[in-house]
């Protein structure tokens, strides 16, 4: 599925066109939800739903099909809303978003924790990376990603800032 991201970033397609193409070829991949942004528009693509533009709003997705409201999407949306209400600079915002993505929930049956926890520790099905993207009003994008091993321990971090071509 990583090829979808690499192909979009290396290509010339507008977000809308690429999202539609990703949906058409989605059967070639395992289940995915993909967000693509071309500097003007943000679009959603999946191999379990139609492509759709995402307007200015707070959107929350999980690894479930689009429109499926799990407890973790509700708590993620509420957490981001709280962060947006408190004026923070980029660095504190990135740290706070990573803290939100790291929230674990060990309550309930183990086979249901993935619906509640933002961060899942499991050797087979678990969180392997958390990504934060910030785009400012000048088109500068900050990409920060933390990777984790099967035990949930941080294995690395990448951070890049660049201008989004418009």
Secondary structure, 3 states (H helix, E strand, C coil): CHHHHHHHHHCCCCHHHHHHHHHHCHHHCCCCEEEEECCCCEEEEECCCCCEEECCCCCCCCCCCCCCCCHHHHHHHHHHHHHHHCCCCHHHHHHHHHHHHCCCCCCCCHHHHHHHCCCCCCCCCCCCEEEEEEECCCCEEEEEEEEECCCCCEEEEEEEEEECCC
